[in-house]
């Protein structure tokens, strides 16, 4: 009788995880680092080497609240203190994983042939590849070139969608042989029912028995909050009881003025700092989840919402088409009239949305465990090279 083959012994790795500073408060990047720690296939291999965040200008009396002081501290930590802290640790680890491409300057301080960078989108480098679309001052472009040069040194560059890969190749930023597709995943909190036997909390009592539309994410320009508010103003004429909930952002002054000008104050709510369980609760209760962005690298809210059983309407972008597939509904970027019609039609006839089973099945394709496995296997192969 033929015996069973012994299991393949995979070599142990010493992996340095280079995550964003928590003080930057970038939830999606924090989630990516957390997912690697949590779902890495081999326990004990990953070490977080992020140094202590130094406050230089923001600790000075009278200067700490100024935006220029906060941004200066960010740049000092990213471009000076972080690289200095990790430069001397090159011999402690087999490979180095930079979680966020906007920290690509770290590669200059590392053994590049043993370093990988995760490339989320082209935002940080748009001023270089499409300067008319994203005009920036000279100092900013020089900084972007320095960061991009670090990314280009890395042995491997991971990307979340094939659409992002196409952009990277279109602008000739990275050689195709060094690109690795490693899609994001979904945390277990995002499900059609609350985790365990506990019902959803009463965190949002004012939403009880009130229909609402939901937007999840920041309020930076590419999220097109202006379109979101204009669409809601049109939809609200037909559905006066409808609320708009924004989760995760902070209104800018122009956005506050737009809310006031459109008379939306009584019907708009905003929450930040929510837990994943609370965010999942909002997804589950929303009539529709809206994502009117003009640019996205992946679109985590799309798959998170689908995993909770929500109906998603997203901008018709290649990245969001790839992420949402046939389980989401799409509307033209920036077209308020078209968006308002799609939203109103789905509110009147929700049965026209992709079936719930289809939405859940599509979301189930995305796994943080698979994401981490791809990363580890890539680094094992990298070390096996001559």
N, C-alpha and C positions, 0 to 999 in steps of 0.2 A: 504494500500500500504506500502511495506517495505521501510523504509528510507535508505539512503546511509550511510555507515559506516564512522565515523569520521576518518580523516587521522591519521596514527600512529605517535605519537609524539616521535621523537628520542631525547635522552638526549643531552644537549649541552656539548661539550668537550672543555677543555683547552689543546691545543696540542702545545708542544714545538718542533720546527723544528731545528734539529742540522745538519746544512749543512756544506759542506767543506768550508775552507777558500778560498775566491775568489782569493787571492794571489797565490794559488797553480796552478791556470790556468788549471783546468781539466774540459773542456767544458761539457762532458757527465754528470759529477756529478752536475755541476751547473744547467744543464737542468733538471735533476731529481728533484732538490729542487724547481726550478722555476715552474715545472709542478704541484707540490703539492700545492704551494701557489695559482696558477692560477685556478686549477680545483678541489680544495677541495670542497666537496658537500655543506658544510655549511659555509657561509662567516663569517669571524671574529673569527674563532676558532683557526687558526694557527698563532703562533708567532715565528719569527725567533730569536733564542737566541744565535746565533753565536757571540762570543766576537770580540773585535778589535784585529787584527793581530799585534803581537809585533815583531819588528825588533831588535834583540840583536846583533848578529855578523855582519849581512849585513850592519849595519849602521856605522861600524867602518872603518875609512879611510884605504885604501889599502887592505881591506879584503872583502869588500862588493861584489865584482865580482867573488869571488872564489866559486866553486861548494860546497866545504865542508862547507862554511859559510851559503849558502842558505839551504842546507840539514839540517844543525844543527838548524837553525831557524825553519824549518818545524817541526822537531821532538820536539823542545821545545814548540812550539805552540800546537801541537797535544797532546802531552803526559803530559804537565805541565800546561800551561796557560789556555787552553780550559777546562780541567777538573776542575781546581780551580774556573773558572768563573761560571760554572753551578752548582757546588756542593751545593751552598747556595740557589739555586732556586727550590729545589725539591718540596717544598710545594706550589709553584705558579701554577703548572700545573697538569693535570690529567694523561697525558701520554707524553712520550718522543719518538721522532722518529729520529733515526740516519740514515741519508741518505746514507752513504757510510760505508761499513763494515770495511774498512781500518782505520776508526775512532772508531772502536769497543772498544778501551780503555776507551772511555767516559762512558761506562756502569758502570765501576768501581766507578764512582762518582755519580751515579744516583740510584733511587729506581728500581732495575732490574725488579721487578714484574710488573712495569708499563712502561717498555721500550721495544721498538722494533728496530731491525736493518735490513737494507736492504742488503742482501748478493748478490753481483753482479757476482763474479767469485772467483776461488780459488787462483788467482795470489799471493795475499798477504801471503798465507799460504802454497804455493807449496813447500817451503824450509822445511816445517815440515812434510808434508805427502808424498812428493816425493823428498827427499834430493838429490838423484843422478841426477834428472832432473833439479833441481834448487839449486846447492850448494851455501851456504851463510856462512859468518863468524859467530862466536859464538854470538856476540852482536846482530846481525840482527835476528838470530833465537830466542834469548831471547825476543826481542821486539815483534816478530811475535807471540810468545806464550802468551805474555801479552795482545796483541790485541785480539787474538783468545779467550782467557779466558773471555774477556769482552763480545764478541759476544755470547759465550756459556752461559753466565749469563742471557741474555735477555729473556723476557717472550715469545716473538714471533720473528721469523726470516723470512723475506720475501725473495723470490727469483724470478728471471725473467723468467727462463726456467725450464722445467722438467729435462733437461739434467744437469743443475747445481744442482738441487735437488738430482739427482742420484749420482753425485760426492760427495756431502755433506754426503749422507748416506753411500756411499761406504767406505769412510774414517772414518765413525763414529763420525762426528764432532758435529751434532745437532740431538736431538731426533725428530723423524718424526712428532710427535703430535704438535710440535712448529713451523713447517714449513708451510708457506703460499705462494701460487703461485700468484704473482701480476705482470704480464707482463708490459713492457714499452709501451708507446704510440707514436703517431705521432703528431707533431705540424701542425697547419693549413697551414703554409707556404709551406709545402711539398705536392704539388698537381700537377696534370698534366698541369695546366695553372697558370699563375701568379695571385696572389690575386687581387681582384677588377678588374678594367678596365685598370690598368696600365700595359704596356708591360714590359718585362724584361729590366733591365738597361743595359747600355753599359759599365759595369764594366770590361768586358773581351774582349776588341776590337781585341786582337791578336788571339782569338779563332773564330772570325767571318769567316765563310766559311772554317774552318779547322776541320777535324774530330779529335776527341780525345777520349782516354780512361781515366777513372777517378778512383782515389783512394781517399777515405775520411777517415781520422783518424790520429792518431799520427804515429811517425816513430820508436816506441820502438821495441825491438827485436821480440816479438811475432807477430807483424804485418807482418813479413817476407817481408820487402821492398826489400831485396836481390832477392827474387823470382819474385816480381813485375817487377823489372828492367831487370832481365834476360828474363822474358817472353816478355816484351816490345821490347827488343833487337831482339828477334827472329821474332816477329810479324812485326816489322818495316822493315825487309828485304822484306816482301811481300807487305807491305803498307807503302812506304817511306814517304808519306805525313802525316802519323798519328802522333799526339802528345800524350804525357802522362801528365796528370794534377794530381798533388797531392795537396789535400786541407786539411789543419788543422795541418800539421806536420812541422817539421824542420829537414832537412837532417843531419844525423850524419857524422862525417868525413869519416868513411869507406863507407858510402853510396855515398858521393861526389866522392870518389876515384873510386867507381864502375861505377858511371855515366860517369866519364872521361875515364875510361878504356874501356868502351863499346862504347864510342863515341856518347853518347846520349845528350850532352849538348844542341845542337840546338833544340832538340825535347822534352825537359822536362820543365814543368812549375810548380811552387809551390806557393800557396797562403795560408796565415794563417790569423786568426782573421776575417773571413768572417761572415756576418750576415746570418740568416737562409734563408732569401729571396735570397741572393747571392748564397748560397750553393744549394738551390733548382734550381736556374737557371743553375748551372753546372750539376746537375743531369739530368735535362730535355734535355740538349744539348749533353750529352755524348752518344757515340755509345754504349759503355758498361761501367758498373761500376764493378770494380774488388776488391775483398776482399780476398787476399791470406793468411790470418792469420793462424797461427798454433794453436791458442787458442783464444776463445772469450766467454764472459759470456752471451751475447745476440746478438750483432751485429746490433746496431741502423742504420748504413748506409744501411743495407739490406732493412729494411722496409721503410726508408725514400726514398731511390731510387725507390723502387717499387711504392710508393705512388705518385711519380712524373712521373710514366710511363716508367722508365728506365729498361733496361735489365741488370740483375745482374748475375755475375759469382762469386761464393764464394767457399772457401775451404770446402771439404766434412767433416765437423765436426758435431757432434750430435746437438750442440747448433744452428749452422747456418742452418742445415736441419730443425730444429724445427721452427726457425724464418722465413726462406724463403719458406719452404714447396715446393709445386709443382710449385710455381711462379718464382723460381730462378733456375739457372743452376749451377751444382757443378763439381769441379775438384779435383783430389787427392792432399792432402796437400804436398807442397814442390816439386811436380813433374813438373819441368819446361816444359818438352816436352809435357806432357798431357795438361797442362794449355795453352801452345801456340797453340796446335791443337784446343782446345775448342774455344779459342778466335778467331782464324783465321776462323774457320768454321762459327761462328756466324756473323763475319764481311762479309763473302762472301754470306751467306744465312741467313739473319736476320729473315726470316720467320720461321726458326727452333726454335726460342726462344719461351717460353711460351707466349700465346696471351696477348696483352695489357690489355684486359678486365679482364683476369685472374690475372694479376699482380696487377691491381688496386683493384680488389675485395679482394684479399688476404691482401693487406696493410690496407684496411678499417676495418679489424678485430681488429686492435690495437688502443687502445684509452687511452689517459692520464686521461680522466674523469673516465673511468672504473678503471684504476689503483688507483686513489685517493679514489674512492668509496670502493674498497677492503680494502685499508688501514684503512679508517674510520670505516667501519663495523667491522673489526678485533679488533680495539681498543675499540669499544663499547662493543663487546662480552667479551673482556678481563676484562673490569671494572665490568661486570655483574657476574663474577666468585665470589664464596664465598670467 
